[in-house]
Amino acid sequence: MDLQDQLKQLFPDHKSDPSTQEPEEETQGLWMQEDPIICKYEKRKGKPITILEGYTGATEDFKTLAKEIKTTLSVGGSFKDNKIMIQGDFRDKIMEILKDKGFQVKRVGG
């Protein structure tokens, strides 16, 4: 029996204030969204790149996500105009990483 249960037994009529409750934990501090992140493939200047877009959370969270993906895959990339651009065609691996983190991902372009 934890402290909450003991307090409920001592004070059964007390209604807890929602502002004093602990906030729900987010996955590794990133804001989870309901809309899927779009993962697409393009060729720019003859070189393949994978583009992630559609994240509606904070820009800093999206930059953190970009850094984690680049580090995990050991590839280069950049964050520009609310898009993550990863060098190479890594759609399958990136989608797997994002699904493991709890994001919904939609594959576009093949």
N, C-alpha and C positions, 0 to 999 in steps of 0.2 A: 504494500500500500504506500503510495507516494504522498507527498505533502498536500497536493491538490485534493486527493480523496479524504485525507484527514480533516482538512478545512471544511469540506462539504458536509462531513458528519457533524462537526461542531456547529456549523452555521448553515443549516439546510435551506433557509429562506433567502440567503444572500445571492444576489445576481452579480456575476462577475462583469467588470467593466471591460469592453473589448479593447480599449486603448491600452490597458495594462497587460494584456496577454502578450505572450512572446510571438514575434512575427514568424510566419512560415519561412522555412529555409529555402533558399533558391539554390539551384544547381551551380556550385562553384562561383557564386556571386553574380552570375549572368542573368539578365532578365529573360524569362521565357515568354515567348509570344505564341499566339494561337494560329496566326497565318504562317504558311510554310516559307522557309528560306529558299530562294530560287538558285539552283546550281546549274550553270550553263557553260558551254564550251565554245570558244571562238578562236580564230586564227588572226593574229595581228602581226603585220610585217612578216608573214610566213611562219611565225612561231605559235605553237599552241598555248592557250592560257585557259584557266578555269576561273569563272567569275561567280561570286556569291553576292546576291543582293536581296533586298526585301526585309532586312532586319529593322524592326521598329523601336528598338530599345535605345539606350544611350550610346553615343558615339564611342565613348571610352570602352564600353563593354564589347562593342564590335571590333575595336582595335585589339583588345585583349584576346578575343576569339581568333582574330587573324594571326596574331603572334603564336598562339598555341598550335594552330594548324600548320603554320610554316615550320615551327620547331619540330612537331611530330613527324612531318613528312620530309624534313631536311631539304626544303626547297626555298627558292626566293619568291618574293611577291611584294605587293604593296596594298595600301589602303587609300583609296581616293574616291571622292564623290559618293560616299556611303556605299562603296562596293569594295569587296576584297578580290584582288586579282592575284592568282597563284600561277607561277610559271609551270607549264606542262599540263597534260590531261590527267587530272587526279580526281575526276568526278566521283568514281565509286568509293575511293578511300575517304574523301572528304565527306561524302554522304554518310558513310559508316561512322565516322568520328562524330558528326553532328547528331546522328540518331542515338549514339551512346550517351551523349550529353542531354538528350531529351528533346531536341528540336525536331520539328517536322520539316522535311526537305522535299522539294519538288525538282525533278530532273527535267531540264529543258534542252532541246537540241540534240536528239539522237540517243 
